[in-house]
């Protein structure tokens, strides 16, 4: 059971949900589902935890969010 739980916790879908939740809580913004930010931060969560992500979003999130909104 623990293995299944940890696998789900680390699944890409689960990480995307955590990214979306933290974006909403910290930046008070909704990350569009098409945003490349989901892939970027979900990948980043493979080697970091939610606290790291929260700190990163709180310090650079606005800047990243604005960059993510501009067309590449």
mmCIF file of the N, C-alpha and C atoms, coordinates in Angstrom:
data_MODEL
# 
_entry.id   MODEL 
# 
loop_
_atom_site.group_PDB 
_atom_site.id 
_atom_site.type_symbol 
_atom_site.label_atom_id 
_atom_site.label_alt_id 
_atom_site.label_comp_id 
_atom_site.label_asym_id 
_atom_site.label_entity_id 
_atom_site.label_seq_id 
_atom_site.pdbx_PDB_ins_code 
_atom_site.Cartn_x 
_atom_site.Cartn_y 
_atom_site.Cartn_z 
_atom_site.occupancy 
_atom_site.B_iso_or_equiv 
_atom_site.pdbx_formal_charge 
_atom_site.auth_seq_id 
_atom_site.auth_comp_id 
_atom_site.auth_asym_id 
_atom_site.auth_atom_id 
_atom_site.pdbx_PDB_model_num 
ATOM 1   N N  . UNK A 1 1  ? 0.822  -1.208 0.000   1.00 0.00 ? 1  UNK A N  1 
ATOM 2   C CA . UNK A 1 1  ? 0.000  0.000  0.000   1.00 0.00 ? 1  UNK A CA 1 
ATOM 3   C C  . UNK A 1 1  ? 0.856  1.259  0.000   1.00 0.00 ? 1  UNK A C  1 
ATOM 4   N N  . UNK A 1 2  ? 1.900  1.229  0.794   1.00 0.00 ? 2  UNK A N  1 
ATOM 5   C CA . UNK A 1 2  ? 2.782  2.384  0.878   1.00 0.00 ? 2  UNK A CA 1 
ATOM 6   C C  . UNK A 1 2  ? 3.437  2.668  -0.467  1.00 0.00 ? 2  UNK A C  1 
ATOM 7   N N  . UNK A 1 3  ? 3.832  1.606  -1.165  1.00 0.00 ? 3  UNK A N  1 
ATOM 8   C CA . UNK A 1 3  ? 4.455  1.778  -2.477  1.00 0.00 ? 3  UNK A CA 1 
ATOM 9   C C  . UNK A 1 3  ? 3.481  2.414  -3.459  1.00 0.00 ? 3  UNK A C  1 
ATOM 10  N N  . UNK A 1 4  ? 2.247  1.953  -3.424  1.00 0.00 ? 4  UNK A N  1 
ATOM 11  C CA . UNK A 1 4  ? 1.230  2.501  -4.323  1.00 0.00 ? 4  UNK A CA 1 
ATOM 12  C C  . UNK A 1 4  ? 0.994  3.974  -3.988  1.00 0.00 ? 4  UNK A C  1 
ATOM 13  N N  . UNK A 1 5  ? 0.900  4.281  -2.704  1.00 0.00 ? 5  UNK A N  1 
ATOM 14  C CA . UNK A 1 5  ? 0.670  5.661  -2.278  1.00 0.00 ? 5  UNK A CA 1 
ATOM 15  C C  . UNK A 1 5  ? 1.821  6.562  -2.710  1.00 0.00 ? 5  UNK A C  1 
ATOM 16  N N  . UNK A 1 6  ? 3.053  6.096  -2.520  1.00 0.00 ? 6  UNK A N  1 
ATOM 17  C CA . UNK A 1 6  ? 4.186  6.935  -2.896  1.00 0.00 ? 6  UNK A CA 1 
ATOM 18  C C  . UNK A 1 6  ? 4.293  7.056  -4.407  1.00 0.00 ? 6  UNK A C  1 
ATOM 19  N N  . UNK A 1 7  ? 3.923  6.008  -5.116  1.00 0.00 ? 7  UNK A N  1 
ATOM 20  C CA . UNK A 1 7  ? 3.945  6.078  -6.579  1.00 0.00 ? 7  UNK A CA 1 
ATOM 21  C C  . UNK A 1 7  ? 2.933  7.117  -7.049  1.00 0.00 ? 7  UNK A C  1 
ATOM 22  N N  . UNK A 1 8  ? 1.746  7.081  -6.449  1.00 0.00 ? 8  UNK A N  1 
ATOM 23  C CA . UNK A 1 8  ? 0.715  8.042  -6.838  1.00 0.00 ? 8  UNK A CA 1 
ATOM 24  C C  . UNK A 1 8  ? 1.137  9.458  -6.460  1.00 0.00 ? 8  UNK A C  1 
ATOM 25  N N  . UNK A 1 9  ? 1.743  9.587  -5.294  1.00 0.00 ? 9  UNK A N  1 
ATOM 26  C CA . UNK A 1 9  ? 2.183  10.905 -4.824  1.00 0.00 ? 9  UNK A CA 1 
ATOM 27  C C  . UNK A 1 9  ? 3.183  11.504 -5.809  1.00 0.00 ? 9  UNK A C  1 
ATOM 28  N N  . UNK A 1 10 ? 4.006  10.658 -6.392  1.00 0.00 ? 10 UNK A N  1 
ATOM 29  C CA . UNK A 1 10 ? 5.030  11.131 -7.309  1.00 0.00 ? 10 UNK A CA 1 
ATOM 30  C C  . UNK A 1 10 ? 4.610  11.071 -8.771  1.00 0.00 ? 10 UNK A C  1 
ATOM 31  N N  . UNK A 1 11 ? 3.368  10.661 -9.026  1.00 0.00 ? 11 UNK A N  1 
ATOM 32  C CA . UNK A 1 11 ? 2.937  10.584 -10.420 1.00 0.00 ? 11 UNK A CA 1 
ATOM 33  C C  . UNK A 1 11 ? 2.856  11.987 -11.012 1.00 0.00 ? 11 UNK A C  1 
ATOM 34  N N  . UNK A 1 12 ? 3.004  12.081 -12.305 1.00 0.00 ? 12 UNK A N  1 
ATOM 35  C CA . UNK A 1 12 ? 2.994  13.383 -12.975 1.00 0.00 ? 12 UNK A CA 1 
ATOM 36  C C  . UNK A 1 12 ? 1.675  14.120 -12.739 1.00 0.00 ? 12 UNK A C  1 
ATOM 37  N N  . UNK A 1 13 ? 0.563  13.394 -12.730 1.00 0.00 ? 13 UNK A N  1 
ATOM 38  C CA . UNK A 1 13 ? -0.738 14.030 -12.508 1.00 0.00 ? 13 UNK A CA 1 
ATOM 39  C C  . UNK A 1 13 ? -0.813 14.623 -11.104 1.00 0.00 ? 13 UNK A C  1 
ATOM 40  N N  . UNK A 1 14 ? -0.317 13.851 -10.153 1.00 0.00 ? 14 UNK A N  1 
ATOM 41  C CA . UNK A 1 14 ? -0.356 14.311 -8.766  1.00 0.00 ? 14 UNK A CA 1 
ATOM 42  C C  . UNK A 1 14 ? 0.539  15.535 -8.585  1.00 0.00 ? 14 UNK A C  1 
ATOM 43  N N  . UNK A 1 15 ? 1.702  15.502 -9.205  1.00 0.00 ? 15 UNK A N  1 
ATOM 44  C CA . UNK A 1 15 ? 2.606  16.656 -9.103  1.00 0.00 ? 15 UNK A CA 1 
ATOM 45  C C  . UNK A 1 15 ? 1.983  17.886 -9.754  1.00 0.00 ? 15 UNK A C  1 
ATOM 46  N N  . UNK A 1 16 ? 1.302  17.687 -10.877 1.00 0.00 ? 16 UNK A N  1 
ATOM 47  C CA . UNK A 1 16 ? 0.633  18.816 -11.543 1.00 0.00 ? 16 UNK A CA 1 
ATOM 48  C C  . UNK A 1 16 ? -0.444 19.417 -10.636 1.00 0.00 ? 16 UNK A C  1 
ATOM 49  N N  . UNK A 1 17 ? -1.178 18.561 -9.930  1.00 0.00 ? 17 UNK A N  1 
ATOM 50  C CA . UNK A 1 17 ? -2.202 19.054 -9.006  1.00 0.00 ? 17 UNK A CA 1 
ATOM 51  C C  . UNK A 1 17 ? -1.564 19.868 -7.889  1.00 0.00 ? 17 UNK A C  1 
ATOM 52  N N  . UNK A 1 18 ? -0.439 19.370 -7.366  1.00 0.00 ? 18 UNK A N  1 
ATOM 53  C CA . UNK A 1 18 ? 0.253  20.087 -6.293  1.00 0.00 ? 18 UNK A CA 1 
ATOM 54  C C  . UNK A 1 18 ? 0.779  21.425 -6.794  1.00 0.00 ? 18 UNK A C  1 
ATOM 55  N N  . UNK A 1 19 ? 1.288  21.445 -8.019  1.00 0.00 ? 19 UNK A N  1 
ATOM 56  C CA . UNK A 1 19 ? 1.763  22.697 -8.613  1.00 0.00 ? 19 UNK A CA 1 
ATOM 57  C C  . UNK A 1 19 ? 0.602  23.690 -8.713  1.00 0.00 ? 19 UNK A C  1 
ATOM 58  N N  . UNK A 1 20 ? -0.527 23.224 -9.241  1.00 0.00 ? 20 UNK A N  1 
ATOM 59  C CA . UNK A 1 20 ? -1.699 24.090 -9.387  1.00 0.00 ? 20 UNK A CA 1 
ATOM 60  C C  . UNK A 1 20 ? -2.186 24.627 -8.054  1.00 0.00 ? 20 UNK A C  1 
ATOM 61  N N  . UNK A 1 21 ? -2.218 23.758 -7.035  1.00 0.00 ? 21 UNK A N  1 
ATOM 62  C CA . UNK A 1 21 ? -2.662 24.167 -5.703  1.00 0.00 ? 21 UNK A CA 1 
ATOM 63  C C  . UNK A 1 21 ? -1.748 25.235 -5.120  1.00 0.00 ? 21 UNK A C  1 
ATOM 64  N N  . UNK A 1 22 ? -0.444 24.999 -5.232  1.00 0.00 ? 22 UNK A N  1 
ATOM 65  C CA . UNK A 1 22 ? 0.503  25.954 -4.669  1.00 0.00 ? 22 UNK A CA 1 
ATOM 66  C C  . UNK A 1 22 ? 0.471  27.284 -5.418  1.00 0.00 ? 22 UNK A C  1 
ATOM 67  N N  . UNK A 1 23 ? 0.297  27.229 -6.716  1.00 0.00 ? 23 UNK A N  1 
ATOM 68  C CA . UNK A 1 23 ? 0.170  28.474 -7.494  1.00 0.00 ? 23 UNK A CA 1 
ATOM 69  C C  . UNK A 1 23 ? -1.019 29.278 -6.979  1.00 0.00 ? 23 UNK A C  1 
ATOM 70  N N  . UNK A 1 24 ? -2.145 28.594 -6.782  1.00 0.00 ? 24 UNK A N  1 
ATOM 71  C CA . UNK A 1 24 ? -3.357 29.272 -6.327  1.00 0.00 ? 24 UNK A CA 1 
ATOM 72  C C  . UNK A 1 24 ? -3.174 29.856 -4.928  1.00 0.00 ? 24 UNK A C  1 
ATOM 73  N N  . UNK A 1 25 ? -2.569 29.086 -4.030  1.00 0.00 ? 25 UNK A N  1 
ATOM 74  C CA . UNK A 1 25 ? -2.395 29.525 -2.649  1.00 0.00 ? 25 UNK A CA 1 
ATOM 75  C C  . UNK A 1 25 ? -1.392 30.665 -2.525  1.00 0.00 ? 25 UNK A C  1 
ATOM 76  N N  . UNK A 1 26 ? -0.268 30.537 -3.210  1.00 0.00 ? 26 UNK A N  1 
ATOM 77  C CA . UNK A 1 26 ? 0.815  31.496 -3.021  1.00 0.00 ? 26 UNK A CA 1 
ATOM 78  C C  . UNK A 1 26 ? 0.678  32.725 -3.912  1.00 0.00 ? 26 UNK A C  1 
ATOM 79  N N  . UNK A 1 27 ? 0.357  32.511 -5.174  1.00 0.00 ? 27 UNK A N  1 
ATOM 80  C CA . UNK A 1 27 ? 0.297  33.635 -6.110  1.00 0.00 ? 27 UNK A CA 1 
ATOM 81  C C  . UNK A 1 27 ? -1.117 34.150 -6.336  1.00 0.00 ? 27 UNK A C  1 
ATOM 82  N N  . UNK A 1 28 ? -2.101 33.419 -5.773  1.00 0.00 ? 28 UNK A N  1 
ATOM 83  C CA . UNK A 1 28 ? -3.494 33.825 -5.949  1.00 0.00 ? 28 UNK A CA 1 
ATOM 84  C C  . UNK A 1 28 ? -3.878 33.860 -7.423  1.00 0.00 ? 28 UNK A C  1 
ATOM 85  N N  . UNK A 1 29 ? -3.300 32.972 -8.199  1.00 0.00 ? 29 UNK A N  1 
ATOM 86  C CA . UNK A 1 29 ? -3.573 32.913 -9.635  1.00 0.00 ? 29 UNK A CA 1 
ATOM 87  C C  . UNK A 1 29 ? -3.811 31.467 -10.043 1.00 0.00 ? 29 UNK A C  1 
ATOM 88  N N  . UNK A 1 30 ? -4.565 31.315 -11.096 1.00 0.00 ? 30 UNK A N  1 
ATOM 89  C CA . UNK A 1 30 ? -4.794 29.979 -11.630 1.00 0.00 ? 30 UNK A CA 1 
ATOM 90  C C  . UNK A 1 30 ? -3.848 29.779 -12.801 1.00 0.00 ? 30 UNK A C  1 
ATOM 91  N N  . UNK A 1 31 ? -3.111 28.702 -12.754 1.00 0.00 ? 31 UNK A N  1 
ATOM 92  C CA . UNK A 1 31 ? -2.199 28.375 -13.847 1.00 0.00 ? 31 UNK A CA 1 
ATOM 93  C C  . UNK A 1 31 ? -3.023 27.686 -14.932 1.00 0.00 ? 31 UNK A C  1 
ATOM 94  N N  . UNK A 1 32 ? -3.097 28.250 -16.137 1.00 0.00 ? 32 UNK A N  1 
ATOM 95  C CA . UNK A 1 32 ? -3.874 27.623 -17.202 1.00 0.00 ? 32 UNK A CA 1 
ATOM 96  C C  . UNK A 1 32 ? -3.378 26.202 -17.473 1.00 0.00 ? 32 UNK A C  1 
ATOM 97  N N  . UNK A 1 33 ? -4.292 25.301 -17.753 1.00 0.00 ? 33 UNK A N  1 
ATOM 98  C CA . UNK A 1 33 ? -3.910 23.895 -17.946 1.00 0.00 ? 33 UNK A CA 1 
ATOM 99  C C  . UNK A 1 33 ? -2.958 23.702 -19.118 1.00 0.00 ? 33 UNK A C  1 
ATOM 100 N N  . UNK A 1 34 ? -2.924 24.667 -20.027 1.00 0.00 ? 34 UNK A N  1 
ATOM 101 C CA . UNK A 1 34 ? -2.036 24.553 -21.188 1.00 0.00 ? 34 UNK A CA 1 
ATOM 102 C C  . UNK A 1 34 ? -0.656 25.144 -20.911 1.00 0.00 ? 34 UNK A C  1 
ATOM 103 N N  . UNK A 1 35 ? -0.499 25.733 -19.730 1.00 0.00 ? 35 UNK A N  1 
ATOM 104 C CA . UNK A 1 35 ? 0.748  26.424 -19.409 1.00 0.00 ? 35 UNK A CA 1 
ATOM 105 C C  . UNK A 1 35 ? 1.927  25.463 -19.321 1.00 0.00 ? 35 UNK A C  1 
ATOM 106 N N  . UNK A 1 36 ? 3.033  25.846 -19.916 1.00 0.00 ? 36 UNK A N  1 
ATOM 107 C CA . UNK A 1 36 ? 4.243  25.019 -19.851 1.00 0.00 ? 36 UNK A CA 1 
ATOM 108 C C  . UNK A 1 36 ? 4.788  24.977 -18.425 1.00 0.00 ? 36 UNK A C  1 
ATOM 109 N N  . UNK A 1 37 ? 4.301  25.872 -17.593 1.00 0.00 ? 37 UNK A N  1 
ATOM 110 C CA . UNK A 1 37 ? 4.725  25.882 -16.198 1.00 0.00 ? 37 UNK A CA 1 
ATOM 111 C C  . UNK A 1 37 ? 4.421  24.576 -15.490 1.00 0.00 ? 37 UNK A C  1 
ATOM 112 N N  . UNK A 1 38 ? 3.325  23.949 -15.871 1.00 0.00 ? 38 UNK A N  1 
ATOM 113 C CA . UNK A 1 38 ? 2.990  22.672 -15.245 1.00 0.00 ? 38 UNK A CA 1 
ATOM 114 C C  . UNK A 1 38 ? 4.101  21.657 -15.463 1.00 0.00 ? 38 UNK A C  1 
ATOM 115 N N  . UNK A 1 39 ? 4.545  21.534 -16.683 1.00 0.00 ? 39 UNK A N  1 
ATOM 116 C CA . UNK A 1 39 ? 5.597  20.561 -16.990 1.00 0.00 ? 39 UNK A CA 1 
ATOM 117 C C  . UNK A 1 39 ? 6.890  20.943 -16.281 1.00 0.00 ? 39 UNK A C  1 
ATOM 118 N N  . UNK A 1 40 ? 7.217  22.229 -16.316 1.00 0.00 ? 40 UNK A N  1 
ATOM 119 C CA . UNK A 1 40 ? 8.446  22.707 -15.685 1.00 0.00 ? 40 UNK A CA 1 
ATOM 120 C C  . UNK A 1 40 ? 8.463  22.400 -14.196 1.00 0.00 ? 40 UNK A C  1 
ATOM 121 N N  . UNK A 1 41 ? 7.418  22.826 -13.476 1.00 0.00 ? 41 UNK A N  1 
ATOM 122 C CA . UNK A 1 41 ? 7.397  22.636 -12.029 1.00 0.00 ? 41 UNK A CA 1 
ATOM 123 C C  . UNK A 1 41 ? 7.158  21.178 -11.637 1.00 0.00 ? 41 UNK A C  1 
ATOM 124 N N  . UNK A 1 42 ? 6.381  20.451 -12.427 1.00 0.00 ? 42 UNK A N  1 
ATOM 125 C CA . UNK A 1 42 ? 6.146  19.034 -12.116 1.00 0.00 ? 42 UNK A CA 1 
ATOM 126 C C  . UNK A 1 42 ? 7.460  18.264 -12.219 1.00 0.00 ? 42 UNK A C  1 
ATOM 127 N N  . UNK A 1 43 ? 8.252  18.597 -13.216 1.00 0.00 ? 43 UNK A N  1 
ATOM 128 C CA . UNK A 1 43 ? 9.573  17.982 -13.370 1.00 0.00 ? 43 UNK A CA 1 
ATOM 129 C C  . UNK A 1 43 ? 10.465 18.387 -12.202 1.00 0.00 ? 43 UNK A C  1 
ATOM 130 N N  . UNK A 1 44 ? 10.404 19.629 -11.828 1.00 0.00 ? 44 UNK A N  1 
ATOM 131 C CA . UNK A 1 44 ? 11.202 20.177 -10.736 1.00 0.00 ? 44 UNK A CA 1 
ATOM 132 C C  . UNK A 1 44 ? 10.886 19.465 -9.422  1.00 0.00 ? 44 UNK A C  1 
ATOM 133 N N  . UNK A 1 45 ? 9.611  19.081 -9.233  1.00 0.00 ? 45 UNK A N  1 
ATOM 134 C CA . UNK A 1 45 ? 9.196  18.407 -7.997  1.00 0.00 ? 45 UNK A CA 1 
ATOM 135 C C  . UNK A 1 45 ? 9.781  17.004 -7.855  1.00 0.00 ? 45 UNK A C  1 
ATOM 136 N N  . UNK A 1 46 ? 10.353 16.469 -8.931  1.00 0.00 ? 46 UNK A N  1 
ATOM 137 C CA . UNK A 1 46 ? 10.997 15.156 -8.820  1.00 0.00 ? 46 UNK A CA 1 
ATOM 138 C C  . UNK A 1 46 ? 12.179 15.210 -7.861  1.00 0.00 ? 46 UNK A C  1 
ATOM 139 N N  . UNK A 1 47 ? 12.850 16.352 -7.797  1.00 0.00 ? 47 UNK A N  1 
ATOM 140 C CA . UNK A 1 47 ? 14.052 16.462 -6.964  1.00 0.00 ? 47 UNK A CA 1 
ATOM 141 C C  . UNK A 1 47 ? 13.888 17.465 -5.826  1.00 0.00 ? 47 UNK A C  1 
ATOM 142 N N  . UNK A 1 48 ? 12.700 18.002 -5.651  1.00 0.00 ? 48 UNK A N  1 
ATOM 143 C CA . UNK A 1 48 ? 12.441 18.955 -4.576  1.00 0.00 ? 48 UNK A CA 1 
ATOM 144 C C  . UNK A 1 48 ? 11.122 18.596 -3.904  1.00 0.00 ? 48 UNK A C  1 
ATOM 145 N N  . UNK A 1 49 ? 10.868 19.208 -2.749  1.00 0.00 ? 49 UNK A N  1 
ATOM 146 C CA . UNK A 1 49 ? 9.589  18.943 -2.089  1.00 0.00 ? 49 UNK A CA 1 
ATOM 147 C C  . UNK A 1 49 ? 8.670  20.162 -2.190  1.00 0.00 ? 49 UNK A C  1 
ATOM 148 N N  . UNK A 1 50 ? 7.485  20.025 -1.640  1.00 0.00 ? 50 UNK A N  1 
ATOM 149 C CA . UNK A 1 50 ? 6.488  21.094 -1.747  1.00 0.00 ? 50 UNK A CA 1 
ATOM 150 C C  . UNK A 1 50 ? 6.946  22.386 -1.076  1.00 0.00 ? 50 UNK A C  1 
ATOM 151 N N  . UNK A 1 51 ? 7.720  22.249 0.002   1.00 0.00 ? 51 UNK A N  1 
ATOM 152 C CA . UNK A 1 51 ? 8.201  23.446 0.695   1.00 0.00 ? 51 UNK A CA 1 
ATOM 153 C C  . UNK A 1 51 ? 9.174  24.202 -0.202  1.00 0.00 ? 51 UNK A C  1 
ATOM 154 N N  . UNK A 1 52 ? 10.068 23.460 -0.865  1.00 0.00 ? 52 UNK A N  1 
ATOM 155 C CA . UNK A 1 52 ? 10.987 24.096 -1.820  1.00 0.00 ? 52 UNK A CA 1 
ATOM 156 C C  . UNK A 1 52 ? 10.201 24.821 -2.904  1.00 0.00 ? 52 UNK A C  1 
ATOM 157 N N  . UNK A 1 53 ? 9.164  24.168 -3.387  1.00 0.00 ? 53 UNK A N  1 
ATOM 158 C CA . UNK A 1 53 ? 8.351  24.756 -4.454  1.00 0.00 ? 53 UNK A CA 1 
ATOM 159 C C  . UNK A 1 53 ? 7.646  26.011 -3.949  1.00 0.00 ? 53 UNK A C  1 
ATOM 160 N N  . UNK A 1 54 ? 7.113  25.941 -2.739  1.00 0.00 ? 54 UNK A N  1 
ATOM 161 C CA . UNK A 1 54 ? 6.426  27.096 -2.162  1.00 0.00 ? 54 UNK A CA 1 
ATOM 162 C C  . UNK A 1 54 ? 7.375  28.286 -2.048  1.00 0.00 ? 54 UNK A C  1 
ATOM 163 N N  . UNK A 1 55 ? 8.591  28.033 -1.570  1.00 0.00 ? 55 UNK A N  1 
ATOM 164 C CA . UNK A 1 55 ? 9.588  29.102 -1.436  1.00 0.00 ? 55 UNK A CA 1 
ATOM 165 C C  . UNK A 1 55 ? 9.947  29.666 -2.805  1.00 0.00 ? 55 UNK A C  1 
ATOM 166 N N  . UNK A 1 56 ? 10.149 28.779 -3.756  1.00 0.00 ? 56 UNK A N  1 
ATOM 167 C CA . UNK A 1 56 ? 10.512 29.213 -5.102  1.00 0.00 ? 56 UNK A CA 1 
ATOM 168 C C  . UNK A 1 56 ? 9.401  30.045 -5.735  1.00 0.00 ? 56 UNK A C  1 
ATOM 169 N N  . UNK A 1 57 ? 8.167  29.603 -5.585  1.00 0.00 ? 57 UNK A N  1 
ATOM 170 C CA . UNK A 1 57 ? 7.038  30.351 -6.146  1.00 0.00 ? 57 UNK A CA 1 
ATOM 171 C C  . UNK A 1 57 ? 6.881  31.701 -5.449  1.00 0.00 ? 57 UNK A C  1 
ATOM 172 N N  . UNK A 1 58 ? 7.098  31.707 -4.138  1.00 0.00 ? 58 UNK A N  1 
ATOM 173 C CA . UNK A 1 58 ? 6.944  32.947 -3.381  1.00 0.00 ? 58 UNK A CA 1 
ATOM 174 C C  . UNK A 1 58 ? 8.008  33.971 -3.774  1.00 0.00 ? 58 UNK A C  1 
ATOM 175 N N  . UNK A 1 59 ? 9.191  33.492 -4.153  1.00 0.00 ? 59 UNK A N  1 
ATOM 176 C CA . UNK A 1 59 ? 10.277 34.416 -4.473  1.00 0.00 ? 59 UNK A CA 1 
ATOM 177 C C  . UNK A 1 59 ? 10.393 34.724 -5.963  1.00 0.00 ? 59 UNK A C  1 
ATOM 178 N N  . UNK A 1 60 ? 10.095 33.749 -6.815  1.00 0.00 ? 60 UNK A N  1 
ATOM 179 C CA . UNK A 1 60 ? 10.261 33.973 -8.256  1.00 0.00 ? 60 UNK A CA 1 
ATOM 180 C C  . UNK A 1 60 ? 9.000  33.666 -9.049  1.00 0.00 ? 60 UNK A C  1 
ATOM 181 N N  . UNK A 1 61 ? 7.965  33.270 -8.358  1.00 0.00 ? 61 UNK A N  1 
ATOM 182 C CA . UNK A 1 61 ? 6.752  32.825 -9.037  1.00 0.00 ? 61 UNK A CA 1 
ATOM 183 C C  . UNK A 1 61 ? 6.105  33.854 -9.938  1.00 0.00 ? 61 UNK A C  1 
ATOM 184 N N  . UNK A 1 62 ? 6.019  35.100 -9.454  1.00 0.00 ? 62 UNK A N  1 
ATOM 185 C CA . UNK A 1 62 ? 5.393  36.144 -10.264 1.00 0.00 ? 62 UNK A CA 1 
ATOM 186 C C  . UNK A 1 62 ? 6.160  36.358 -11.551 1.00 0.00 ? 62 UNK A C  1 
ATOM 187 N N  . UNK A 1 63 ? 7.468  36.417 -11.425 1.00 0.00 ? 63 UNK A N  1 
ATOM 188 C CA . UNK A 1 63 ? 8.330  36.608 -12.589 1.00 0.00 ? 63 UNK A CA 1 
ATOM 189 C C  . UNK A 1 63 ? 8.165  35.432 -13.555 1.00 0.00 ? 63 UNK A C  1 
ATOM 190 N N  . UNK A 1 64 ? 8.144  34.217 -13.000 1.00 0.00 ? 64 UNK A N  1 
ATOM 191 C CA . UNK A 1 64 ? 7.979  33.036 -13.845 1.00 0.00 ? 64 UNK A CA 1 
ATOM 192 C C  . UNK A 1 64 ? 6.596  33.030 -14.491 1.00 0.00 ? 64 UNK A C  1 
ATOM 193 N N  . UNK A 1 65 ? 5.592  33.373 -13.694 1.00 0.00 ? 65 UNK A N  1 
ATOM 194 C CA . UNK A 1 65 ? 4.216  33.370 -14.200 1.00 0.00 ? 65 UNK A CA 1 
ATOM 195 C C  . UNK A 1 65 ? 4.094  34.317 -15.388 1.00 0.00 ? 65 UNK A C  1 
ATOM 196 N N  . UNK A 1 66 ? 4.663  35.511 -15.254 1.00 0.00 ? 66 UNK A N  1 
ATOM 197 C CA . UNK A 1 66 ? 4.601  36.490 -16.345 1.00 0.00 ? 66 UNK A CA 1 
ATOM 198 C C  . UNK A 1 66 ? 5.314  35.980 -17.588 1.00 0.00 ? 66 UNK A C  1 
ATOM 199 N N  . UNK A 1 67 ? 6.457  35.323 -17.388 1.00 0.00 ? 67 UNK A N  1 
ATOM 200 C CA . UNK A 1 67 ? 7.200  34.760 -18.520 1.00 0.00 ? 67 UNK A CA 1 
ATOM 201 C C  . UNK A 1 67 ? 6.385  33.659 -19.191 1.00 0.00 ? 67 UNK A C  1 
ATOM 202 N N  . UNK A 1 68 ? 5.725  32.854 -18.368 1.00 0.00 ? 68 UNK A N  1 
ATOM 203 C CA . UNK A 1 68 ? 4.949  31.724 -18.886 1.00 0.00 ? 68 UNK A CA 1 
ATOM 204 C C  . UNK A 1 68 ? 3.745  32.210 -19.694 1.00 0.00 ? 68 UNK A C  1 
ATOM 205 N N  . UNK A 1 69 ? 3.279  33.407 -19.388 1.00 0.00 ? 69 UNK A N  1 
ATOM 206 C CA . UNK A 1 69 ? 2.110  33.935 -20.092 1.00 0.00 ? 69 UNK A CA 1 
ATOM 207 C C  . UNK A 1 69 ? 2.460  34.512 -21.463 1.00 0.00 ? 69 UNK A C  1 
ATOM 208 N N  . UNK A 1 70 ? 3.724  34.882 -21.638 1.00 0.00 ? 70 UNK A N  1 
ATOM 209 C CA . UNK A 1 70 ? 4.113  35.460 -22.924 1.00 0.00 ? 70 UNK A CA 1 
ATOM 210 C C  . UNK A 1 70 ? 4.363  34.345 -23.926 1.00 0.00 ? 70 UNK A C  1 
ATOM 211 N N  . UNK A 1 71 ? 4.063  34.611 -25.166 1.00 0.00 ? 71 UNK A N  1 
ATOM 212 C CA . UNK A 1 71 ? 4.271  33.598 -26.199 1.00 0.00 ? 71 UNK A CA 1 
ATOM 213 C C  . UNK A 1 71 ? 5.755  33.387 -26.420 1.00 0.00 ? 71 UNK A C  1 
ATOM 214 N N  . UNK A 1 72 ? 6.134  32.144 -26.551 1.00 0.00 ? 72 UNK A N  1 
ATOM 215 C CA . UNK A 1 72 ? 7.555  31.822 -26.741 1.00 0.00 ? 72 UNK A CA 1 
ATOM 216 C C  . UNK A 1 72 ? 7.908  31.895 -28.209 1.00 0.00 ? 72 UNK A C  1 
# 
